[in-house]
Structure formats: structure tokens, C-alpha cells
Amino acid sequence: MKTVGKVSSVACAFLTAAASLVFVAKAASAPPQKSAEDIYSHNCAICHGKDGAGKTTQGKRTKAKDVRDTVKVMSEDEMIKVVQKGKGASMDAYGDELKPDQIKAVVEYYRGLAK
Ligand code: HEC
């Protein structure tokens, strides 16, 4: 009985170590920055709408367009430039606030809403 107790406590320690390793690995692989969806809902959805249609109060006021239309006439690169540098009176420049890879990701997310 004594041996069994010892074995199982060793096994238990091993399992605990394994479990904490899995936990550490998981934490390390988690993305350090916000997802494109987070950025979009936090910064863009107020005007462009969760669905990209631009039919929110702010979207109507600022005359935001429906991504289903703009996706046909603008390339991804052109949209990235708009988000970086802004456009017109209401579309702000996000070049200082967001990193280039975040802008690319959020534009991809935005264009994805048109599908
Ligand atoms: C205050 C409202 C507002 C916010 C917030 C906003 N936009 Fe815009 N956005 C506009 C308006 C209005 C236009 C149209 C500008 C024009 O054509 O003169 C526009 C244009 C664009 C365009 C060019 C294509 C199009 O639909 O005309 C893209 C791409 C875009 N926005 C993406 C974003 C992204 C990504 C964010 C968040 C990081 C964002 N916008 C935040 C109002 C907004």
C-alpha cells in the first residue's frame, strides 16, 4: 500500500507538471495583440457597422459606404492606404494607432464582411 501511495504521488506530481507545461505553452502561443475582429469592433464598427454596411447612426451621418460596394471598386492595397492615411472628413487615419500588420488584418476582416 505504501509503494502504491508513493507511485501515485509521483504520477500526480508528473501530471501536475505536465498540466502546467501545457498551460505555459498555451499562454505563450496566444496572440500577443488584439485580433482583427477586436480591432474592427472597437475602432471601426461604430461607423462601418458590425456587418460592414455602414448603416449605423455614425455611418449614416458620415456617409460611410457599404463594403459590398466598395470591395468591387477598391483593392486591398487601396483600402490599406485609406485606413493608414484617412480619407475625407470622417475617415480617420489609423497609421499611428495601428501597426501595418494590424491594418492589413483589419482590412482583410472588413473585406471579408462583404462575402
Ligand atoms: C467616424 C466614422 C468612421 C470610423 C470610426 C471608421 N471609418 Fe472608415 N470610412 C468612414 C467614411 C465616412 C468613409 C468614406 C470616406 C470617403 O469616401 O470620403 C470611410 C472609408 C473607409 C474605407 C474605404 C472604402 C470605403 O468604404 O469607402 C475603408 C477600407 C475603411 N473606411 C476602413 C475603416 C477601418 C478598418 C476602420 C477602423 C480601423 C474605420 N474605417 C473607421 C468612416 C469611418
Backbone and ligand atoms as CSV (ligand in chain L), in Angstrom:
chain,resi,resn,atom,element,x,y,z
A,1,MET,N,N,0.834,-1.209,0.000
A,1,MET,CA,C,0.000,0.000,0.000
A,1,MET,C,C,0.863,1.251,0.000
A,2,LYS,N,N,1.987,1.139,0.755
A,2,LYS,CA,C,2.900,2.275,0.836
A,2,LYS,C,C,3.474,2.627,-0.550
A,3,THR,N,N,3.912,1.541,-1.248
A,3,THR,CA,C,4.514,1.758,-2.573
A,3,THR,C,C,3.505,2.397,-3.528
A,4,VAL,N,N,2.300,1.868,-3.487
A,4,VAL,CA,C,1.269,2.389,-4.397
A,4,VAL,C,C,1.068,3.885,-4.150
A,5,GLY,N,N,1.051,4.199,-2.815
A,5,GLY,CA,C,0.874,5.607,-2.478
A,5,GLY,C,C,1.982,6.454,-3.051
A,6,LYS,N,N,3.198,5.931,-2.977
A,6,LYS,CA,C,4.357,6.681,-3.479
A,6,LYS,C,C,4.266,6.845,-5.005
A,7,VAL,N,N,3.944,5.712,-5.653
A,7,VAL,CA,C,3.864,5.752,-7.116
A,7,VAL,C,C,2.822,6.779,-7.553
A,8,SER,N,N,1.680,6.709,-6.892
A,8,SER,CA,C,0.636,7.606,-7.385
A,8,SER,C,C,0.963,9.062,-7.084
A,9,SER,N,N,1.721,9.292,-5.995
A,9,SER,CA,C,2.039,10.702,-5.756
A,9,SER,C,C,3.091,11.184,-6.747
A,10,VAL,N,N,3.985,10.262,-7.177
A,10,VAL,CA,C,4.937,10.634,-8.221
A,10,VAL,C,C,4.178,10.921,-9.510
A,11,ALA,N,N,3.235,10.022,-9.818
A,11,ALA,CA,C,2.444,10.201,-11.029
A,11,ALA,C,C,1.680,11.512,-10.972
A,12,CYS,N,N,1.191,11.789,-9.762
A,12,CYS,CA,C,0.408,13.007,-9.592
A,12,CYS,C,C,1.279,14.240,-9.829
A,13,ALA,N,N,2.506,14.205,-9.280
A,13,ALA,CA,C,3.417,15.328,-9.471
A,13,ALA,C,C,3.741,15.493,-10.948
A,14,PHE,N,N,3.934,14.326,-11.599
A,14,PHE,CA,C,4.253,14.368,-13.026
A,14,PHE,C,C,3.091,15.003,-13.808
A,15,LEU,N,N,1.877,14.560,-13.473
A,15,LEU,CA,C,0.710,15.089,-14.183
A,15,LEU,C,C,0.560,16.588,-13.958
A,16,THR,N,N,0.801,17.010,-12.719
A,16,THR,CA,C,0.692,18.434,-12.427
A,16,THR,C,C,1.695,19.220,-13.261
A,17,ALA,N,N,2.951,18.662,-13.331
A,17,ALA,CA,C,3.976,19.337,-14.112
A,17,ALA,C,C,3.573,19.380,-15.583
A,18,ALA,N,N,3.049,18.259,-16.073
A,18,ALA,CA,C,2.636,18.196,-17.474
A,18,ALA,C,C,1.522,19.208,-17.733
A,19,ALA,N,N,0.589,19.258,-16.812
A,19,ALA,CA,C,-0.535,20.172,-16.986
A,19,ALA,C,C,-0.062,21.622,-16.995
A,20,SER,N,N,0.890,21.929,-16.107
A,20,SER,CA,C,1.327,23.322,-16.091
A,20,SER,C,C,2.161,23.650,-17.321
A,21,LEU,N,N,2.855,22.618,-17.866
A,21,LEU,CA,C,3.586,22.841,-19.114
A,21,LEU,C,C,2.629,23.176,-20.244
A,22,VAL,N,N,1.546,22.418,-20.312
A,22,VAL,CA,C,0.540,22.671,-21.343
A,22,VAL,C,C,0.005,24.092,-21.179
A,23,PHE,N,N,-0.232,24.462,-19.943
A,23,PHE,CA,C,-0.763,25.803,-19.676
A,23,PHE,C,C,0.206,26.885,-20.140
A,24,VAL,N,N,1.489,26.697,-19.795
A,24,VAL,CA,C,2.508,27.674,-20.192
A,24,VAL,C,C,2.599,27.752,-21.719
A,25,ALA,N,N,2.597,26.573,-22.370
A,25,ALA,CA,C,2.698,26.537,-23.823
A,25,ALA,C,C,1.518,27.278,-24.450
A,26,LYS,N,N,0.353,27.067,-23.877
A,26,LYS,CA,C,-0.847,27.710,-24.398
A,26,LYS,C,C,-0.762,29.236,-24.255
A,27,ALA,N,N,-0.317,29.672,-23.087
A,27,ALA,CA,C,-0.204,31.109,-22.841
A,27,ALA,C,C,0.813,31.734,-23.794
A,28,ALA,N,N,1.900,31.010,-24.064
A,28,ALA,CA,C,2.948,31.553,-24.921
A,28,ALA,C,C,2.490,31.649,-26.368
A,29,SER,N,N,1.631,30.708,-26.795
A,29,SER,CA,C,1.226,30.732,-28.193
A,29,SER,C,C,0.027,31.659,-28.431
A,30,ALA,N,N,-0.582,32.154,-27.381
A,30,ALA,CA,C,-1.710,33.070,-27.549
A,30,ALA,C,C,-1.220,34.347,-28.224
A,31,PRO,N,N,-2.007,34.891,-29.153
A,31,PRO,CA,C,-1.538,36.089,-29.845
A,31,PRO,C,C,-1.352,37.245,-28.872
A,32,PRO,N,N,-0.208,37.929,-28.943
A,32,PRO,CA,C,0.081,38.994,-28.006
A,32,PRO,C,C,-0.773,40.233,-28.263
A,33,GLN,N,N,-1.312,40.344,-29.478
A,33,GLN,CA,C,-2.074,41.542,-29.794
A,33,GLN,C,C,-3.536,41.190,-30.057
A,34,LYS,N,N,-4.353,42.216,-30.169
A,34,LYS,CA,C,-5.776,42.006,-30.383
A,34,LYS,C,C,-6.040,41.436,-31.770
A,35,SER,N,N,-7.106,40.667,-31.890
A,35,SER,CA,C,-7.449,40.102,-33.187
A,35,SER,C,C,-8.043,41.186,-34.081
A,36,ALA,N,N,-8.078,40.896,-35.382
A,36,ALA,CA,C,-8.641,41.843,-36.344
A,36,ALA,C,C,-10.097,42.154,-35.985
A,37,GLU,N,N,-10.801,41.128,-35.515
A,37,GLU,CA,C,-12.204,41.327,-35.159
A,37,GLU,C,C,-12.336,42.288,-33.979
A,38,ASP,N,N,-11.438,42.134,-32.996
A,38,ASP,CA,C,-11.434,43.048,-31.840
A,38,ASP,C,C,-11.181,44.482,-32.288
A,39,ILE,N,N,-10.177,44.648,-33.138
A,39,ILE,CA,C,-9.836,45.992,-33.623
A,39,ILE,C,C,-11.019,46.577,-34.371
A,40,TYR,N,N,-11.605,45.758,-35.233
A,40,TYR,CA,C,-12.726,46.242,-36.038
A,40,TYR,C,C,-13.896,46.653,-35.130
A,41,SER,N,N,-14.287,45.798,-34.203
A,41,SER,CA,C,-15.453,46.173,-33.385
A,41,SER,C,C,-15.151,47.352,-32.480
A,42,HIS,N,N,-13.894,47.471,-32.057
A,42,HIS,CA,C,-13.510,48.570,-31.173
A,42,HIS,C,C,-13.387,49.901,-31.928
A,43,ASN,N,N,-12.783,49.887,-33.127
A,43,ASN,CA,C,-12.453,51.138,-33.816
A,43,ASN,C,C,-13.332,51.491,-35.011
A,44,CYS,N,N,-13.897,50.502,-35.652
A,44,CYS,CA,C,-14.478,50.749,-36.967
A,44,CYS,C,C,-15.986,50.539,-37.019
A,45,ALA,N,N,-16.481,49.594,-36.215
A,45,ALA,CA,C,-17.884,49.191,-36.338
A,45,ALA,C,C,-18.845,50.336,-36.028
A,46,ILE,N,N,-18.403,51.317,-35.223
A,46,ILE,CA,C,-19.302,52.423,-34.888
A,46,ILE,C,C,-19.785,53.126,-36.162
A,47,CYS,N,N,-18.956,53.230,-37.167
A,47,CYS,CA,C,-19.360,53.837,-38.453
A,47,CYS,C,C,-19.680,52.784,-39.504
A,48,HIS,N,N,-18.801,51.810,-39.643
A,48,HIS,CA,C,-18.975,50.853,-40.733
A,48,HIS,C,C,-19.961,49.745,-40.397
A,49,GLY,N,N,-20.342,49.636,-39.136
A,49,GLY,CA,C,-21.309,48.619,-38.734
A,49,GLY,C,C,-20.670,47.253,-38.586
A,50,LYS,N,N,-21.221,46.433,-37.694
A,50,LYS,CA,C,-20.688,45.085,-37.467
A,50,LYS,C,C,-20.696,44.278,-38.761
A,51,ASP,N,N,-21.663,44.578,-39.646
A,51,ASP,CA,C,-21.788,43.829,-40.898
A,51,ASP,C,C,-21.104,44.541,-42.065
A,52,GLY,N,N,-20.484,45.700,-41.809
A,52,GLY,CA,C,-19.778,46.421,-42.866
A,52,GLY,C,C,-20.672,47.249,-43.770
A,53,ALA,N,N,-21.947,47.309,-43.475
A,53,ALA,CA,C,-22.883,48.013,-44.362
A,53,ALA,C,C,-22.883,49.528,-44.141
A,54,GLY,N,N,-22.310,49.987,-43.034
A,54,GLY,CA,C,-22.242,51.429,-42.773
A,54,GLY,C,C,-23.593,52.046,-42.439
A,55,LYS,N,N,-24.516,51.221,-41.946
A,55,LYS,CA,C,-25.862,51.737,-41.689
A,55,LYS,C,C,-26.091,52.117,-40.221
A,56,THR,N,N,-25.016,52.356,-39.486
A,56,THR,CA,C,-25.157,52.804,-38.102
A,56,THR,C,C,-25.467,54.302,-38.105
A,57,THR,N,N,-25.821,54.841,-36.938
A,57,THR,CA,C,-26.098,56.275,-36.836
A,57,THR,C,C,-24.903,57.083,-37.332
A,58,GLN,N,N,-23.721,56.722,-36.826
A,58,GLN,CA,C,-22.495,57.411,-37.246
A,58,GLN,C,C,-22.202,57.154,-38.720
A,59,GLY,N,N,-22.480,55.960,-39.171
A,59,GLY,CA,C,-22.229,55.601,-40.565
A,59,GLY,C,C,-23.088,56.432,-41.507
A,60,LYS,N,N,-24.349,56.613,-41.137
A,60,LYS,CA,C,-25.250,57.414,-41.974
A,60,LYS,C,C,-24.824,58.878,-41.951
A,61,ARG,N,N,-24.473,59.360,-40.756
A,61,ARG,CA,C,-24.080,60.755,-40.618
A,61,ARG,C,C,-22.826,61.049,-41.436
A,62,THR,N,N,-21.857,60.134,-41.404
A,62,THR,CA,C,-20.591,60.379,-42.091
A,62,THR,C,C,-20.606,59.865,-43.533
A,63,LYS,N,N,-21.712,59.254,-43.917
A,63,LYS,CA,C,-21.860,58.680,-45.274
A,63,LYS,C,C,-20.830,57.587,-45.548
A,64,ALA,N,N,-20.684,56.702,-44.598
A,64,ALA,CA,C,-19.830,55.528,-44.814
A,64,ALA,C,C,-20.498,54.638,-45.858
A,65,LYS,N,N,-19.683,53.998,-46.663
A,65,LYS,CA,C,-20.242,53.165,-47.734
A,65,LYS,C,C,-20.361,51.708,-47.300
A,66,ASP,N,N,-21.143,50.973,-48.072
A,66,ASP,CA,C,-21.300,49.536,-47.820
A,66,ASP,C,C,-20.093,48.808,-48.414
A,67,VAL,N,N,-19.468,47.979,-47.594
A,67,VAL,CA,C,-18.272,47.273,-48.060
A,67,VAL,C,C,-18.597,46.363,-49.252
A,68,ARG,N,N,-19.858,45.946,-49.359
A,68,ARG,CA,C,-20.246,45.113,-50.507
A,68,ARG,C,C,-20.099,45.877,-51.823
A,69,ASP,N,N,-20.202,47.219,-51.761
A,69,ASP,CA,C,-19.992,48.037,-52.960
A,69,ASP,C,C,-18.515,48.394,-53.130
A,70,THR,N,N,-17.881,48.839,-52.038
A,70,THR,CA,C,-16.507,49.325,-52.172
A,70,THR,C,C,-15.530,48.198,-52.511
A,71,VAL,N,N,-15.838,46.988,-52.056
A,71,VAL,CA,C,-14.933,45.871,-52.317
A,71,VAL,C,C,-14.801,45.613,-53.820
A,72,LYS,N,N,-15.820,46.029,-54.584
A,72,LYS,CA,C,-15.787,45.816,-56.038
A,72,LYS,C,C,-14.921,46.854,-56.741
A,73,VAL,N,N,-14.760,48.022,-56.126
A,73,VAL,CA,C,-14.025,49.091,-56.812
A,73,VAL,C,C,-12.671,49.418,-56.181
A,74,MET,N,N,-12.416,48.882,-54.990
A,74,MET,CA,C,-11.135,49.170,-54.338
A,74,MET,C,C,-10.379,47.887,-54.062
A,75,SER,N,N,-9.064,47.940,-54.310
A,75,SER,CA,C,-8.230,46.778,-53.988
A,75,SER,C,C,-7.903,46.796,-52.494
A,76,GLU,N,N,-7.356,45.690,-52.015
A,76,GLU,CA,C,-6.959,45.619,-50.612
A,76,GLU,C,C,-5.911,46.692,-50.308
A,77,ASP,N,N,-4.962,46.881,-51.230
A,77,ASP,CA,C,-3.912,47.885,-51.009
A,77,ASP,C,C,-4.478,49.295,-50.920
A,78,GLU,N,N,-5.454,49.598,-51.778
A,78,GLU,CA,C,-6.066,50.928,-51.737
A,78,GLU,C,C,-6.766,51.148,-50.391
A,79,MET,N,N,-7.443,50.114,-49.909
A,79,MET,CA,C,-8.124,50.233,-48.612
A,79,MET,C,C,-7.124,50.395,-47.476
A,80,ILE,N,N,-6.022,49.656,-47.570
A,80,ILE,CA,C,-4.981,49.774,-46.535
A,80,ILE,C,C,-4.490,51.228,-46.476
A,81,LYS,N,N,-4.320,51.852,-47.640
A,81,LYS,CA,C,-3.876,53.249,-47.679
A,81,LYS,C,C,-4.894,54.175,-47.022
A,82,VAL,N,N,-6.198,53.926,-47.294
A,82,VAL,CA,C,-7.248,54.754,-46.691
A,82,VAL,C,C,-7.184,54.638,-45.162
A,83,VAL,N,N,-7.025,53.417,-44.669
A,83,VAL,CA,C,-7.005,53.226,-43.212
A,83,VAL,C,C,-5.734,53.843,-42.615
A,84,GLN,N,N,-4.628,53.776,-43.350
A,84,GLN,CA,C,-3.384,54.365,-42.847
A,84,GLN,C,C,-3.452,55.895,-42.820
A,85,LYS,N,N,-3.933,56.451,-43.920
A,85,LYS,CA,C,-3.843,57.901,-44.100
A,85,LYS,C,C,-5.161,58.639,-43.907
A,86,GLY,N,N,-6.268,57.896,-43.818
A,86,GLY,CA,C,-7.569,58.542,-43.689
A,86,GLY,C,C,-8.105,58.990,-45.041
A,87,LYS,N,N,-9.388,59.415,-45.038
A,87,LYS,CA,C,-9.990,59.879,-46.281
A,87,LYS,C,C,-11.186,60.758,-45.950
A,88,GLY,N,N,-11.315,61.862,-46.661
A,88,GLY,CA,C,-12.455,62.752,-46.452
A,88,GLY,C,C,-12.476,63.320,-45.040
A,89,ALA,N,N,-13.638,63.794,-44.637
A,89,ALA,CA,C,-13.740,64.480,-43.358
A,89,ALA,C,C,-13.871,63.504,-42.190
A,90,SER,N,N,-14.381,62.311,-42.447
A,90,SER,CA,C,-14.763,61.438,-41.334
A,90,SER,C,C,-13.932,60.182,-41.162
A,91,MET,N,N,-13.294,59.736,-42.232
A,91,MET,CA,C,-12.489,58.518,-42.099
A,91,MET,C,C,-11.118,58.903,-41.582
A,92,ASP,N,N,-10.876,58.567,-40.321
A,92,ASP,CA,C,-9.620,58.948,-39.666
A,92,ASP,C,C,-8.432,58.135,-40.191
A,93,ALA,N,N,-7.243,58.669,-40.001
A,93,ALA,CA,C,-6.016,57.931,-40.287
A,93,ALA,C,C,-5.661,57.091,-39.061
A,94,TYR,N,N,-5.377,55.808,-39.303
A,94,TYR,CA,C,-5.043,54.917,-38.191
A,94,TYR,C,C,-3.572,54.503,-38.212
A,95,GLY,N,N,-2.804,55.182,-39.072
A,95,GLY,CA,C,-1.395,54.823,-39.237
A,95,GLY,C,C,-0.560,54.941,-37.975
A,96,ASP,N,N,-0.952,55.819,-37.057
A,96,ASP,CA,C,-0.197,55.961,-35.814
A,96,ASP,C,C,-0.664,54.971,-34.759
A,97,GLU,N,N,-1.962,54.720,-34.784
A,97,GLU,CA,C,-2.586,53.911,-33.740
A,97,GLU,C,C,-2.377,52.415,-33.950
A,98,LEU,N,N,-2.433,51.992,-35.227
A,98,LEU,CA,C,-2.341,50.567,-35.523
A,98,LEU,C,C,-1.064,50.269,-36.306
A,99,LYS,N,N,-0.505,49.101,-36.044
A,99,LYS,CA,C,0.696,48.675,-36.762
A,99,LYS,C,C,0.302,48.225,-38.165
A,100,PRO,N,N,1.243,48.283,-39.132
A,100,PRO,CA,C,0.913,47.887,-40.509
A,100,PRO,C,C,0.256,46.511,-40.604
A,101,ASP,N,N,0.735,45.546,-39.813
A,101,ASP,CA,C,0.127,44.209,-39.925
A,101,ASP,C,C,-1.280,44.179,-39.333
A,102,GLN,N,N,-1.535,45.070,-38.363
A,102,GLN,CA,C,-2.886,45.155,-37.806
A,102,GLN,C,C,-3.834,45.785,-38.831
A,103,ILE,N,N,-3.340,46.791,-39.550
A,103,ILE,CA,C,-4.166,47.448,-40.566
A,103,ILE,C,C,-4.499,46.461,-41.677
A,104,LYS,N,N,-3.497,45.706,-42.099
A,104,LYS,CA,C,-3.729,44.703,-43.144
A,104,LYS,C,C,-4.779,43.690,-42.671
A,105,ALA,N,N,-4.627,43.240,-41.422
A,105,ALA,CA,C,-5.543,42.238,-40.891
A,105,ALA,C,C,-6.961,42.794,-40.780
A,106,VAL,N,N,-7.098,44.034,-40.339
A,106,VAL,CA,C,-8.430,44.583,-40.142
A,106,VAL,C,C,-9.088,44.864,-41.503
A,107,VAL,N,N,-8.286,45.245,-42.513
A,107,VAL,CA,C,-8.835,45.444,-43.861
A,107,VAL,C,C,-9.288,44.097,-44.440
A,108,GLU,N,N,-8.498,43.067,-44.197
A,108,GLU,CA,C,-8.905,41.730,-44.663
A,108,GLU,C,C,-10.217,41.320,-43.993
A,109,TYR,N,N,-10.303,41.610,-42.697
A,109,TYR,CA,C,-11.529,41.281,-41.964
A,109,TYR,C,C,-12.716,42.053,-42.540
A,110,TYR,N,N,-12.497,43.358,-42.773
A,110,TYR,CA,C,-13.541,44.238,-43.306
A,110,TYR,C,C,-14.000,43.738,-44.676
A,111,ARG,N,N,-13.045,43.419,-45.561
A,111,ARG,CA,C,-13.394,42.911,-46.890
A,111,ARG,C,C,-14.118,41.575,-46.792
A,112,GLY,N,N,-13.758,40.806,-45.767
A,112,GLY,CA,C,-14.407,39.505,-45.560
A,112,GLY,C,C,-15.888,39.645,-45.233
A,113,LEU,N,N,-16.272,40.784,-44.688
A,113,LEU,CA,C,-17.678,41.009,-44.335
A,113,LEU,C,C,-18.559,41.087,-45.586
A,114,ALA,N,N,-17.946,41.371,-46.730
A,114,ALA,CA,C,-18.705,41.506,-47.976
A,114,ALA,C,C,-19.110,40.153,-48.537
A,115,LYS,N,N,-18.514,39.091,-48.021
A,115,LYS,CA,C,-18.787,37.768,-48.619
A,115,LYS,C,C,-20.058,37.152,-48.070
L,1,HEC,C1,C,-16.135,58.177,-37.751
L,1,HEC,C2,C,-16.573,57.141,-38.666
L,1,HEC,C3,C,-15.582,56.125,-39.191
L,1,HEC,C4,C,-14.743,55.282,-38.464
L,1,HEC,C5,C,-14.613,55.199,-36.953
L,1,HEC,C6,C,-14.026,54.485,-39.429
L,1,HEC,N1,N,-14.398,54.829,-40.694
L,1,HEC,FE1,FE,-13.712,54.009,-42.424
L,1,HEC,N2,N,-14.744,55.368,-43.505
L,1,HEC,C7,C,-15.643,56.290,-42.997
L,1,HEC,C8,C,-16.189,57.073,-44.091
L,1,HEC,C9,C,-17.213,58.185,-43.965
L,1,HEC,C10,C,-15.559,56.602,-45.271
L,1,HEC,C11,C,-15.766,57.129,-46.698
L,1,HEC,C12,C,-14.713,58.214,-46.951
L,1,HEC,C13,C,-14.830,58.808,-48.345
L,1,HEC,O1,O,-15.008,58.049,-49.294
L,1,HEC,O2,O,-14.739,60.029,-48.429
L,1,HEC,C14,C,-14.673,55.536,-44.857
L,1,HEC,C15,C,-13.896,54.796,-45.738
L,1,HEC,C16,C,-13.230,53.645,-45.403
L,1,HEC,C17,C,-12.589,52.753,-46.346
L,1,HEC,C18,C,-12.503,52.939,-47.852
L,1,HEC,C19,C,-13.604,52.183,-48.527
L,1,HEC,C20,C,-14.940,52.777,-48.239
L,1,HEC,O3,O,-15.747,52.079,-47.589
L,1,HEC,O4,O,-15.195,53.914,-48.636
L,1,HEC,C21,C,-12.081,51.721,-45.611
L,1,HEC,C22,C,-11.341,50.499,-46.148
L,1,HEC,C23,C,-12.371,51.980,-44.231
L,1,HEC,N3,N,-13.064,53.152,-44.127
L,1,HEC,C24,C,-11.996,51.152,-43.207
L,1,HEC,C25,C,-12.099,51.522,-41.858
L,1,HEC,C26,C,-11.464,50.783,-40.794
L,1,HEC,C27,C,-10.682,49.489,-40.975
L,1,HEC,C28,C,-11.742,51.454,-39.646
L,1,HEC,C29,C,-11.258,51.128,-38.244
L,1,HEC,C30,C,-9.831,50.957,-38.053
L,1,HEC,C31,C,-12.571,52.607,-39.993
L,1,HEC,N4,N,-12.741,52.604,-41.341
L,1,HEC,C32,C,-13.096,53.511,-39.099
L,1,HEC,C33,C,-15.976,56.449,-41.673
L,1,HEC,C34,C,-15.348,55.825,-40.598
